[in-house]
Amino acid sequence: MRLSIIIPAYNADAYLPQLLDCLDKQMVPGVEVIIVDDGSKVPFKTDYKWATVIRQGNAGPGIARNTGLNKMTGEYFTFIDADDMVSEKYLATILDKIETEAFD
């Protein structure tokens, strides 16, 4: 896996699907999305096969990010908050930078 995207989420049903719809249009092999449901009142579910949902008791966004880091398989990672949106070229831009820049 080249890139892991970690999304901590708490009661994010109102906006997380819009973010996932945007990512779906960009999804390519070598990218995984890990959504850490941090104790939402209603467990978050998605039909996207490329997204993994991990449910845990509410511990806050920092712990949720750490949970994602512990489960990721990517060589690189990035975080997106559940209530954020990304550009239509988000994945292409990151993957291009991974290939052309010397990131550690």
C-alpha positions in Angstrom: 0.0 0.0 0.0 1.4 3.4 -1.0 -0.9 5.9 0.9 -3.1 5.6 3.9 -5.8 8.2 4.6 -6.9 8.3 8.2 -10.2 10.0 9.0 -11.3 10.3 12.7 -15.1 10.6 12.9 -17.5 11.3 15.7 -21.2 11.7 14.8 -20.2 12.6 11.3 -23.1 11.2 9.3 -24.1 14.7 8.2 -20.9 15.4 6.2 -18.6 12.4 6.0 -20.5 10.8 3.1 -19.8 13.9 1.0 -16.1 13.6 1.6 -16.2 9.9 0.8 -18.1 10.6 -2.5 -15.3 13.1 -3.4 -12.6 10.5 -2.6 -14.5 7.8 -4.6 -14.1 9.7 -7.8 -10.3 9.8 -7.2 -9.7 6.4 -5.7 -6.8 4.4 -7.3 -5.0 1.2 -6.4 -2.4 1.6 -3.6 -4.6 3.9 -1.5 -6.5 2.9 1.6 -9.0 4.9 3.7 -9.3 4.1 7.4 -12.3 5.8 9.1 -12.0 5.6 12.9 -15.6 5.9 14.3 -14.8 7.4 17.7 -17.9 6.3 19.6 -20.6 7.9 17.4 -24.1 7.6 18.8 -25.0 5.7 15.6 -22.2 3.6 14.3 -20.9 4.9 10.9 -21.2 2.6 7.9 -20.3 3.0 4.3 -20.8 0.9 1.2 -17.4 1.9 -0.3 -15.3 -1.3 -0.4 -12.1 0.7 -0.4 -12.9 2.2 3.1 -12.3 0.4 6.3 -14.4 1.5 9.3 -12.9 0.8 12.8 -15.2 1.5 15.7 -13.9 2.4 19.2 -15.2 4.0 22.3 -15.1 7.8 22.4 -11.5 8.8 23.2 -11.1 12.0 21.1 -9.6 12.7 17.7 -6.0 12.3 18.8 -6.6 8.7 20.0 -8.7 8.0 16.9 -5.8 9.2 14.7 -3.4 6.9 16.6 -5.8 4.0 16.1 -5.6 4.6 12.4 -1.9 4.9 12.5 -1.7 1.5 14.2 -3.9 -0.2 11.6 -2.6 1.5 8.4 -0.5 -0.4 5.9 0.6 2.5 3.7 4.1 3.7 3.3 2.9 7.2 3.7 -0.2 8.6 5.5 -2.3 11.7 5.7 -5.2 12.8 7.9 -8.5 14.3 6.9 -11.0 15.4 9.4 -14.5 14.1 8.8 -16.0 17.5 8.3 -13.4 18.6 5.7 -13.6 18.6 2.0 -10.7 17.9 -0.4 -10.1 19.1 -4.0 -10.9 16.9 -6.9 -7.2 16.5 -7.4 -6.3 15.7 -3.8 -5.1 12.1 -4.3 -3.4 12.8 -7.6 -1.5 15.7 -6.1 -0.3 13.7 -3.0 0.7 10.7 -5.1 2.5 12.9 -7.5 4.4 14.6 -4.7 5.3 11.2 -3.2 6.9 10.1 -6.5 8.7 13.4 -7.3 9.8 14.7 -3.9 12.0 13.3 -1.2 9.5 12.8 1.6 10.4 11.0 4.8 
